Amino acid sequence: MNMQPSTVKQAGRAICLSALVYLGAWASVCHAQNTTTPLATVPSVDVPRYMGTWYEIAKYPNWFQKKCASSTQATYSLQVDGRVQVLNRCKTDKGEWSEALGAARQVGGATSAQLKVRFAPEWLSFIPMVWGDYWIIDLDPQYQWVLVSEPRREYLWVLSRTPQMPATTYQQLQSKLVALGFDLKRLEISPP
């Protein structure tokens, strides 16, 4: 195929224009991601008061909860050594309970809202990668609901002391999440 010089120039301009548009869009996405304020936690948590059962109201979908069809909950128990035992459980689509037993430890002082959680066996606990971030980013003063995430905002849970949450409370929490830089389009209601 033999192209005229003017056709080659037009094609070259179109390619350059397309590349500039693409780079501009990519730069604005990168800028938006970089300007998101760092995620903060609540100033302090009374760990013994936090213990007990929390019910999942909503979450960002994730690979390790794919089998959960309903009744998702986490029960935290304070251990003698100061660590926290974590029992996550949910019902599968067959109505059977699925459970995962893990451990959590605080990062920082005794009232720190930053924890590390692992569900890998104890003998692997020396490997840093088996510990995931569990940050309490908002907490009801009466410890009736909590928002949990991690620094990159890839995971998110809305938890409550009861299996259901009043609609007005949930709407208020959604507003808080938007203010914290979370995408509500990714938030999925958890079946009771």
PyMOL commands that set and color helices and strands:
alter all, ss='L'
color gray80, all
select helices_A, chain A and resi 5-35+47-50+63-65+122-124+128-130+167-179+184-186
alter helices_A, ss='H'
color red, helices_A
select strands_A, chain A and resi 52-59+70-78+84-91+97-106+114-118+132-139+145-149+156-160+188-189
alter strands_A, ss='S'
color yellow, strands_A
deselect
rebuild
show_as cartoon
